[in-house]
Every structure is written in C-alpha cells, then in structure tokens.
Amino acid sequence: MKPVAFDYERPRTIGEAVRLLSESPDAKIISGGQTLGPMLNLRLVQPALLVDITRIPELTRIEETDDAVILGACVTHAAIEDKRIADPSHGFLAEVARGIAYRAVRTRGTVGGSLAHADPAADWLSCLIALGAEVLLTGLSGQRRLTLTEFVRGALDTQLEPDEILDGIHIPKLSKRARAGFAKICRKSGEFADAIGVVVHDADRRALHLVAGAVQGQPIVIAAGNERTPGASWPPPLESLREKLEQAGLGGDAYELNIHMAALERAIRNAQAS
Ligand SMILES: Cc1cc2nc3c(=O)[nH]c(=O)nc-3n(C[C@H](O)[C@H](O)[C@H](O)COP(=O)(O)OP(=O)(O)OC[C@H]3O[C@@H](n4cnc5c(N)ncnc54)[C@H](O)[C@@H]3O)c2cc1C
C-alpha cells in the first residue's frame, strides 16, 4: 500500500515548524520516519502535511551543564550508541541504544521520535524515566518542561498539543558512584521488548529508581526514592518488587508477572556488575 498524497515542508527553525503545525490541523511531524513511515504506508495516519524537522539545527544540539545533558529531539539512537554525545550516564545510554532494532533503524530513528510516539515497549521511555529525564515542548504559547511520567498519559498517548514539538530531553547527570542496569526480554535481539527492567541507584543522592516497561500503558515506576524519601535499600528486596508489580496490575497474569520480575532481577544484576 502507498501513503495518501500529502504536502511536505522542511522548516529550518523551531518557530517555523510550530507555525506550520498551527496552521494545518492535519499536519504531522516526521523525524526519523522509522515508525511513521510504516504507519503512512498502511494508511493508519493520513496527514495533509508532513513537517520534516530533521534540518532544524537546534534539534540536533548537545548541551552540557554542571548537572545535566540536554539532547535535541533529533539526536539519533546511533549518535548515542557511538558516544557522539556528552554522556550523563557512565555509558548506560550507549548500552541501551545498542539494543534498539538494528543499525539501519538506529541511524535514522531519533530519541525525540521514540518518546513522542510513546510506545510502552520502547526502550528510551523506560530508561529515561528511570534516569529522571524531562522533556522540553515548544508550541505557539512558548516552552514547557515536563517529567516523562507527566508527559506520557498512556500507550501512544502524550501531552503534546497539535502545535507542539518535543524539542529536547533534559537528562540529569548520574553522580560518580551511581550504577544503572537495563534488561530487555524479547524473542530476537533488536526486537521490541516483551518486558523491560531498569534500575538506577545513585547512592550519593540517596536515589533508587526502578522501572518495569513494556507493560500495557505507562511504564510502572516501582520505586523512586530521593533525598526527601530516603530509605531506598540496595539491592532492593525481590519479594517487595514482586508485590509492587502485582499491585500495579500484573498480578492477574502469571506469565506477565514472571517475565517482568525476570527483567527487573537481570537489571539489578547488571547494575551491580557495572
Ligand atoms: C524494525 C524496527 C524495529 C524497532 N525496534 C525497536 C526497539 O527494539 N526498541 C525501540 O525502542 N524502538 C524500536 N523501533 C522504533 C525506533 O526506535 C524509532 O526510532 C522510533 O519509534 C521513532 O523515532 P523516529 O525518529 O523514527 O520517529 P518518526 O517515525 O519520524 O515519528 C514517530 C511519531 O512521533 C512523532 N514525532 C517525531 N518526532 C517528534 C518530535 N520531535 N516532536 C513531536 N512529535 C514527534 C511523529 O509525528 C510520529 O507520530 C523499531 C523500529 C523499526 C522500524
């Protein structure tokens, strides 16, 4: 099948892209096209206009501050895999990028496109939630900054307004002694996950973030200890993790519960070995 006919614009600034989106209610942003391409071909989406944002220099920016790295939305998975970005995570982001699909997809697919699509099985969503990342959204009324749990409302559902672009991702730097672990359970390597487990333990900040991804809706945030809620013990007791997954809705399905527990256990082991 082929896409329906559409107009195509390639703006050079975020402002111009926002204007195009606001003037055409049936417009759709395209970045890497790795998800949108097949959706267009299958006519699951039929936009009147495609706004290609990959030539906007600001969207490939890599900024570093004392405590964070800000990535433009069009930074590709391959750029992260190849460590062409300032790394806030002691190599953790590169390791995650390496497991996404295969190299051709990673060369074009973008971190902003992945988050904006909000597939519950996407790797960035769970990992960046565990790292405490925030997204920067720019629209006609200016810029706003949301945590990823605020941004994602559910499967394929976000807070993005029709005139808004996800323009960047703000990722806090891990402290020196922090450890992060990731595990993805899937049938073939490089495929979307059946279960994702992520753990980030930052003892200096007394923070422990555990996330179970590839669930039905938003990833399940199991623990998010910080300075105000200390006591996050390390390694976390597995029995209490299982209880929390059951309480979060996986209790009724023994298979789902077991693979998500297995992903979390592996993530914890990977963090300990890191
Ligand atoms: C064969 C295959 C295997 C894959 N395997 C995995 C995998 O294992 N793990 C994984 O996580 N992903 C996987 N993916 C998805 C891949 O990571 C894509 O990069 C990602 O889903 C979308 O990024 P994109 O830049 O291609 O976005 P596009 O396809 O261009 O856009 C996706 C959606 O997001 C919107 N959008 C894009 N950018 C923005 C923006 N900056 N602001 C607002 N809206 C925006 C678009 O309008 C569209 O609705 C796979 C894809 C393929 C084709």
The ligand as a Gaussian input file, in Angstrom:
#p B3LYP/6-31G(d) Opt

LIG

0 1
 C       12.210000      -2.756000      12.510000
 C       12.109000      -1.803000      13.671000
 C       12.481000      -2.255000      14.920000
 C       12.414000      -1.394000      16.021000
 N       12.806000      -1.855000      17.232000
 C       12.784000      -1.032000      18.293000
 C       13.218000      -1.474000      19.564000
 O       13.678000      -2.590000      19.757000
 N       13.140000      -0.592000      20.599000
 C       12.668000       0.683000      20.440000
 O       12.635000       1.429000      21.433000
 N       12.267000       1.133000      19.244000
 C       12.310000       0.316000      18.176000
 N       11.897000       0.787000      16.950000
 C       11.385000       2.170000      16.821000
 C       12.533000       3.148000      16.530000
 O       13.247000       3.304000      17.737000
 C       12.053000       4.555000      16.073000
 O       13.167000       5.348000      16.018000
 C       11.122000       5.312000      16.944000
 O        9.969000       4.595000      17.217000
 C       10.557000       6.586000      16.290000
 O       11.540000       7.503000      16.062000
 P       11.584000       8.284000      14.675000
 O       12.567000       9.365000      14.841000
 O       11.780000       7.328000      13.574000
 O       10.118000       8.960000      14.625000
 P        9.063000       9.078000      13.427000
 O        8.747000       7.723000      12.893000
 O        9.504000      10.099000      12.470000
 O        7.821000       9.645000      14.259000
 C        7.153000       8.850000      15.221000
 C        5.988000       9.655000      15.799000
 O        6.454000      10.693000      16.640000
 C        6.093000      11.994000      16.127000
 N        7.297000      12.807000      16.297000
 C        8.545000      12.512000      15.858000
 N        9.437000      13.404000      16.318000
 C        8.733000      14.299000      17.049000
 C        9.100000      15.453000      17.788000
 N       10.376000      15.849000      17.912000
 N        8.113000      16.169000      18.410000
 C        6.819000      15.757000      18.346000
 N        6.417000      14.655000      17.675000
 C        7.362000      13.936000      17.029000
 C        5.675000      11.752000      14.682000
 O        4.699000      12.699000      14.253000
 C        5.116000      10.351000      14.749000
 O        3.791000      10.401000      15.250000
 C       11.946000      -0.044000      15.847000
 C       11.581000       0.410000      14.578000
 C       11.663000      -0.452000      13.496000
 C       11.274000       0.055000      12.126000

